[in-house]
């Protein structure tokens, strides 16, 4: 599915994955805990623990640890930009940053570059060279860049992440 914005993506996640979930917050003075669940069930249950400068996320959608240089609160985390939030991930099921490959984003980014950047070739030639097919997964994309990237982008290394975005599992679905 392609989204026009991160806000649209978050709205879809809330509506589809968590339509009846409610947040319960407890605070012992050192650690804040937010339990995100559909009352009466444990389906898609997620627990968030803000302890000093770290946020621990545990639940049905995976686990992750986020870390900052100062003491945090759940309210503060809820107001963060998703890209900044994802960048603070120090451990997750997908590694640092909690990112996933979005093939539509990769193709769109390259297509826009071919239309506006004189240093990037033509979109139809890019497709004929197998570039659009390579965008469908990050391994295929990086392999294609290794073989063709210099011809198309010059310094192609910066193009290896064009389809990366914060994982759906990273989205702070409980934020206001």
N, C-alpha and C positions, 0 to 999 in steps of 0.2 A: 504494500500500500504506500502511496506517495502522499506526503503531507505538505501543505503550503508553508507551515511554520511549526516550530517546536510547540507553541501554545496549542495549535490544532492537534498535534500528535498527543500531547498530554491530555487534552479533553477527550479524545477517542479512547485512550487507555482507561481513564476514570470511568467512562460510560460503559465500556465493554468488559473490563476485568473486575471493576470494583463498584458496581452500581449501588450496592446496599451496604458498603463498608462504613464503619465508624471508627473514629480515633478515641482511644482512652489513654490519657497521659498521667503518669505518676512521677513523683520527684522526691528523692530521699535527701536532697540537699547537696549531693555530689553527682549523682547520676539521674538523668531524666530518661524515662522509658515511654515510648509511644507504641501502643499495641494497635495495629491496623487490621481489623477483621470484620467479617459479616457476623453480627451478633448471633450466637447460638451455633456457629459452625467454626471449623478451622480451615476452610477452603480459602486459598490465597492469603493466608495469615502472614503478616510481616511484623517483626518487632524491630524498633529502632532504639538504640541506646546511645545517648550523648553523654560521654564521660570525659571530663576535662577537655582535651583538644582533639578527641576522636569520636567518630560516629561508627557504631557497629550495626550492621543490618543483617538480620537473620530471618529466614522464612522460606515459604514455598517457591519464591521466585529466584532464590539463590542467596548467597552470602557475599558481603563486601565490607571492607574497612576503609574509612575516609579519615584523613588527618590534616589538621591545620596547625598553624604556629601559635595560636592563642586558644583560650578556653572558649567553647562554643555552647550554644543553646539550640534546642529544636526549633524555636521560633526563628532564630537567625538562619539556620540551615534551610528552612522552608522558603525563605525569600531569595535564595541564591539562584543565579543564572545556571541553567542546566549544563552548559559547557564548562563553566568554572567548577561546578559541583563534581562533574565526572572527572575533571582533571585532578581532583584531590584524592581520588581512589588510589590506595596503596596496595590493595589486594582484593581480587574478585575471581569469579569463575572464568572470566575472559582476560584476566591480567590487569596491569596498570591502566587506569583511565576508564575502564569498563566501557569499551567501545565495541561496536559491531559494524559490519560492512553493509552499506545500503547501495545496492547496484543502481537504483534509479538516481540517487544523488550523484554517484560517480559519473554516469552517462550524461546527466544534466550539466554537471560542472564542466566536463570536457566539451560538450556541445556548445555551451556558452563561450568557452575559451576559443573554440574554432571560429565562432562568429565575430569575436571582438578583438582577439589578440593576433597581431601580424606575425608574431614569432611561432604561432601554432598553425598547423596545416588545416586543410579544408575538411569539414565533417564527412562528406561523402567518401573522400579518399581515406579518412580515418576508419570508416566502417568497412571499406573494401580491404583494408590492411588487417582486418580482424580485431580492431580496437574496441568496437562497441560490444562484441561478444566477450572479449576479455574482461570487460567491466563487471560481469555478473558475479565474480567472486574475487576476493583480494589476492589469493594465490595466483589465479590466472592473470589478473591485472599486473601483478609484479613481474610475472614471467614475461608477459607481453612487453612491459616497459624495459626489461633487461635486453630484449631483442630489438625493439623498435623505438624506445623512449628518446634516445638522443636525437634521432631523425625528426621526431615530432615536437619535442619540448625543450631540447637543449639540455638544461640541467633537470633531468627527469626524476631525480630522487625526490624532489619536493612534490611530485605528483603521485607518490605511492599511497598517500592517505586521502585522496580526493573523495572516497566513498565512506570514510569513517564518520560515525556520529555516535553520541552517547547511546548505550544500549537501552532498549525498552525497559529492561529490568532495573536500570539505573534511575529511571524517572521517579522523582519524589512525588508519588501519587497522592500523598496525604497533605501536600502543601495547599495553601489557600489560593 
